[in-house]
Amino acid sequence: MSTIESPCVDICQLNPNTGICTGCFRTMDEISLWIELSDDEKQEVLRLAKERGLKIFSDNC
């Protein structure tokens, strides 16, 4: 059993231009596959999501 929780924040809206969730910054594939991923894969998804979130916020400043 994984000890890494989903980064979902219950704001499930995919940006139609990017395909990225505006709440957790994951792709639809990353969201749908989350329960099947290993802890290492989940860590990578979290890293990528964090990068996306930072980029989105920096682009909007």
N, C-alpha and C positions, 0 to 999 in steps of 0.2 A: 504494500500500500504506500502511496506517495505521501510525503509530508509537505509538498509544495502546493499551496492553495492557488486556486484560479484567481487571476487578477481582475476578474469581472467586477464592475462597480454598478451593475444594473442600469447602465445607460447604453442599451444595445441598439445602436444606430450605425449602420455602415455608411460611410461617405461614398456617394455614388461615383465620384471622380477618382478616388484612391482605393476603394475597397477596404479601407481601414476603419475599424470601430472607433467612434469618437469618444467612447468611454474608456476602453482598455488598450487601444492602439494595436490590437491584433488583427490579422487577416481572418476571413471567414474560415479558411482551411485550418489556421492555428486554433481558432475557437472550437471548431467541430472535432478536431483530433485531440484536444487537450487531455481527455481522460485516457487516451491510448498512449500518450507520450511517456517516455522514461523521465526520470528526474533531470538527467543531463539535458534532454531535449527541452524540457519545460524551462530550465534555466536559460537556454539559448533563446527561446521564445520571449521570455521576460526581458532579456537583454535587448533583443530587437525591438520589442514594444517600447521600452524605455527610450531607445534612440529615436524611434518614430515620434514619440510624444515630445521629446525635447526639440526635434526639428520642427514639428508643427508649431510649437509655442514660439520658437525663435523666428520662424518665418512670419508670424503674425505680430511681431513687435516692431 
